């Protein structure tokens, strides 16, 4: 069979054509996160013939993932396979002619440049702001376009960031937001939403590989209320942006005030997570969100949360410091922090 025959219906679309398909086959894309968004994005890109796909994820397949993370099966959850490895196996069963590189790792300032430099496009399948700021720093530093996406509850958004052309992510979101505990594990998420947002991210990635015009907007939708909003961000460049204007990459700098410290406490089977500068958390609102996922007790100083089906307890202080009791594993602590608290 002709190598291009499997893409015949895509080639018939004039904006792609045979030359565009050949460009895609040479394309190199990294997807950060193999969860609900990442699996949708990877599925479309592999079926569309993107030649090299790097999937970076630190987590394992769980039963609660199967509601929306389309590449995984009950067997993957039973075996507790790493998401990146399970995704690679499924994707190569869909298209064995492309290369899928599974990286079972947490994206950090120590590995981000090595993992992401050399890519043609980076796609955001993450669930937290800190990782997105890190992606942005690498993308701006190496002039790599990237596609942002987010989905929680019934609401989602996406945007295309092209360093040197559009505002960068830090232009749009100058500061890391104070967390209020709103994550998929505290307020839920609808499966059709992640399909929609991930599909939009996939098509914007294909446009970038083809050199086609991408959306100039930060696109937002709510699939429950049937509402949408397009915010033109093309003129949103911050003339004082630390990243894309000043070349200051705080999220790649270990000494930056934006870094978060993860410390194991000797003899206590506890990981402490400390922002460099304290900030006032909305304890009451965080408690309300967390009550849906486990037992919560609150006093005037702190919140203690015991998640359902987890052998840990999480203590959250008003100054944003967190203690995760029941583990010395920093990667697991980060997973729990992102899962229940956010950024």
C-alpha positions in Angstrom: 0.0 0.0 0.0 1.2 3.5 -0.8 2.4 5.2 2.4 0.1 8.1 1.7 -3.0 6.0 0.9 -4.1 5.8 4.5 -4.3 9.6 4.6 -6.2 9.9 1.3 -9.3 11.5 2.8 -7.2 14.1 4.5 -5.1 14.8 1.4 -8.3 15.5 -0.5 -8.8 18.5 1.8 -7.2 21.3 -0.2 -5.5 23.0 2.7 -3.6 19.8 3.4 -3.0 18.1 0.0 -0.1 15.8 -0.6 2.6 18.3 0.1 1.0 19.2 3.4 0.8 15.5 4.3 4.5 15.1 3.7 5.1 18.0 6.0 3.1 16.4 8.7 5.0 13.1 8.3 8.2 15.1 9.0 6.6 16.9 12.0 7.9 16.6 15.5 5.4 17.3 18.3 5.6 17.0 22.1 2.5 16.5 24.2 2.8 17.3 27.9 0.3 15.2 29.8 -1.4 12.1 28.7 -4.7 12.6 30.4 -8.1 13.7 29.0 -6.8 16.3 26.7 -3.5 14.6 25.9 -5.1 11.3 24.8 -7.5 13.1 22.4 -4.7 15.2 20.9 -2.4 12.2 20.5 -5.1 10.1 19.0 -5.8 12.7 16.3 -2.2 13.5 15.5 -1.2 9.9 15.1 -4.2 9.1 12.9 -3.4 12.3 10.9 0.2 11.1 10.3 2.4 13.4 12.4 5.7 11.6 12.0 7.1 11.9 15.5 5.2 12.3 18.7 6.7 12.6 22.2 4.3 12.0 25.1 5.5 13.1 28.5 3.5 12.1 31.6 4.3 11.2 35.2 1.1 9.3 36.2 -0.5 5.9 36.1 -3.8 4.8 34.6 -6.6 4.8 37.2 -10.2 3.7 37.0 -11.5 7.2 37.3 -9.5 8.1 34.1 -11.6 5.7 31.9 -14.6 8.1 31.8 -12.7 10.5 29.5 -9.1 9.4 28.7 -9.9 7.7 25.5 -6.7 5.7 24.9 -7.0 3.6 28.0 -8.8 0.3 28.9 -9.8 -1.5 32.1 -6.8 -3.7 31.7 -4.5 -0.7 31.7 -6.1 0.4 35.0 -5.8 -3.1 36.5 -2.1 -3.2 35.6 -1.6 0.4 36.8 0.4 1.1 33.6 2.2 4.4 33.2 0.0 6.6 31.0 2.8 7.4 28.6 3.5 3.7 28.0 -0.1 2.6 27.7 -0.8 5.5 25.3 2.2 4.6 23.1 1.1 0.9 22.8 -2.4 2.0 21.8 -1.2 4.6 19.4 1.2 2.3 17.6 -1.7 -0.1 17.2 -3.5 2.7 15.4 -0.6 3.8 13.2 2.6 1.7 13.2 4.3 3.9 10.6 4.9 6.8 12.9 7.3 7.1 15.9 5.8 7.5 19.4 8.3 8.2 22.2 6.9 7.6 25.7 8.6 9.6 28.4 7.5 8.5 31.9 8.6 11.6 33.8 7.6 14.7 35.6 8.3 17.8 33.4 10.6 20.0 35.6 13.1 22.7 35.1 15.8 20.0 35.2 14.6 18.2 32.1 12.2 20.6 30.2 14.8 22.0 27.9 16.2 18.6 26.9 12.8 17.1 26.4 11.2 20.0 24.5 14.0 21.7 22.5 14.0 20.4 18.9 10.3 20.0 18.7 8.2 21.8 16.0 5.2 22.2 18.2 4.5 21.7 21.9 0.9 20.9 23.1 -0.4 21.5 26.5 -2.3 18.6 28.0 -1.5 19.5 31.6 -3.8 20.4 34.5 -1.8 23.0 36.3 -0.5 26.6 35.8 3.1 26.0 37.0 3.8 23.5 34.2 2.2 25.8 31.6 4.6 28.7 32.7 7.5 26.2 32.4 6.3 25.2 28.9 6.0 28.9 28.0 9.6 29.6 29.1 11.0 26.8 27.0 8.8 27.7 24.0 9.8 31.4 24.2 13.5 30.6 24.7 13.7 28.2 21.8 11.1 29.9 19.6 8.8 26.9 19.5 5.0 27.5 19.0 2.7 25.8 21.4 -1.0 25.2 21.9 -2.5 25.8 25.3 -5.7 24.0 26.4 -7.6 23.6 29.6 -10.8 21.9 30.6 -12.7 21.5 34.0 -16.3 21.0 34.8 -18.2 22.0 31.6 -15.8 24.8 30.7 -12.8 24.8 28.4 -10.4 27.1 26.6 -7.5 27.0 24.1 -5.1 29.4 22.4 -2.1 29.3 20.1 1.1 30.9 21.4 3.7 31.7 18.7 6.9 33.3 20.2 7.8 36.5 18.4 4.4 36.7 16.7 1.7 36.5 19.4 1.7 37.4 23.0 3.2 34.7 25.1 1.3 32.9 27.9 2.9 35.1 30.5 1.7 38.2 28.7 -1.8 36.8 29.0 -1.4 35.5 32.6 1.3 37.6 34.3 1.0 35.8 37.7 0.5 32.3 38.9 -3.1 32.3 40.2 -3.8 31.6 43.8 -5.3 28.1 43.9 -8.9 27.6 45.0 -8.9 23.9 44.6 -10.9 23.8 41.4 -9.6 20.7 39.5 -11.2 17.8 37.7 -10.9 15.8 41.0 -12.8 18.4 43.0 -15.4 19.8 40.6 -15.4 17.1 37.9 -15.2 17.3 34.1 -17.5 16.2 31.3 -16.0 13.8 28.7 -17.4 15.5 25.6 -15.7 18.7 26.8 -12.2 17.2 26.8 -12.9 15.7 23.3 -13.9 19.1 22.0 -11.0 21.1 23.5 -8.4 18.4 22.6 -9.7 18.2 19.0 -9.4 22.0 18.7 -5.8 21.7 20.0 -5.0 19.0 17.5 -6.3 21.0 14.5 -4.3 24.0 15.6 -1.2 21.8 15.9 -1.8 20.6 12.4 -2.1 24.1 11.1 1.2 25.0 12.8 2.9 22.1 11.1 1.5 23.1 7.7 2.3 26.8 8.2 -1.4 27.7 8.0 -3.1 30.5 9.8 -4.1 29.7 13.4 -6.7 31.2 15.6 -5.8 34.7 16.9 -8.2 34.2 19.8 -8.3 32.8 23.3 -11.4 30.6 22.6 -13.7 29.7 25.6 -16.7 27.4 25.6 -19.2 26.0 28.1 -20.8 22.9 26.7 -23.5 22.7 29.5 -24.7 26.3 29.0 -24.1 26.3 25.2 -22.1 29.4 25.5 -18.8 30.5 23.8 -16.6 33.5 23.8 -13.7 34.5 21.5 -11.2 37.0 22.9 -8.8 38.4 20.4 -5.4 38.3 22.0 -3.3 39.3 19.0 -2.7 42.8 20.5 -2.2 41.5 24.1 1.6 41.6 24.2 2.9 43.0 27.4 5.7 45.5 26.6 7.2 44.6 30.0 6.8 40.8 29.8 9.6 39.2 31.7 9.7 36.2 29.4 9.1 37.3 25.7 10.4 40.9 26.1 13.1 40.7 28.8 14.2 37.2 28.2 13.9 36.4 31.9 12.9 32.7 32.2 11.9 32.5 35.9 10.4 29.0 35.6 13.7 27.7 34.3 15.6 29.4 37.1 16.0 27.5 40.4 16.6 30.7 42.3 13.4 32.4 41.0 10.7 33.5 43.5 8.2 31.5 41.4 9.8 28.2 42.2 8.1 25.8 44.7 10.2 23.8 47.2 9.4 20.1 47.7 11.0 18.7 50.9 10.8 15.3 52.6 10.6 15.7 56.4 13.1 13.3 58.1 11.4 10.4 59.9 7.9 11.7 59.3 6.9 10.1 55.9 5.8 13.6 54.9 6.5 15.9 52.0 6.3 19.6 52.6 5.4 21.8 49.6 6.3 25.5 50.1 5.9 28.4 47.7 8.9 30.8 47.9 6.6 33.6 49.0 3.6 32.9 51.1 0.2 34.0 49.9 -3.3 34.0 51.5 -5.4 31.1 50.4 -9.2 31.0 50.3 -9.4 28.2 52.9 -13.2 28.2 53.0 -13.6 27.9 49.3 -10.9 25.3 49.0 -12.7 23.3 51.8 -16.0 23.5 49.9 -14.4 22.0 46.8 -12.5 19.3 48.6 -15.5 18.0 50.5 -16.7 16.3 47.3 -13.5 14.1 47.3 -13.0 13.2 50.9 -13.1 14.2 54.6 -12.3 17.8 55.4 -11.8 19.4 58.8 -11.0 23.1 59.2 -9.9 25.3 62.1 -8.7 29.0 62.1 -5.2 28.0 61.1 -5.4 25.2 58.5 -7.4 22.7 56.6 -6.9 18.9 56.8 -8.1 16.8 53.9 -8.2 13.0 53.7 -9.0 12.0 50.1 -11.2 9.0 49.4 -9.2 5.9 48.3 -5.9 7.5 49.2 -3.7 6.5 52.1 -2.5 10.0 52.8 -3.8 13.2 54.5 -3.1 16.7 53.2 -2.8 19.7 55.5 -3.2 23.1 53.8 -2.1 26.2 55.7 -3.4 29.7 55.0 0.0 30.8 53.7 -0.3 28.2 50.9 2.2 25.8 52.6 1.1 22.1 52.3 2.1 19.0 54.2 1.3 15.6 52.5 1.4 12.9 55.2 1.8 9.3 54.2 4.5 9.4 51.6 8.2 10.4 51.2 7.9 10.2 47.4 8.1 13.8 46.0 6.7 12.8 42.6 3.7 11.2 44.2 3.3 14.3 46.4 3.4 16.6 43.4 0.7 14.4 41.7 -1.5 14.6 44.7 -1.0 18.4 45.0 -1.9 18.9 41.3 -4.8 16.5 41.6 -6.6 18.0 44.6 -5.2 21.5 45.0 -4.1 22.7 41.6 -1.2 25.0 41.1 
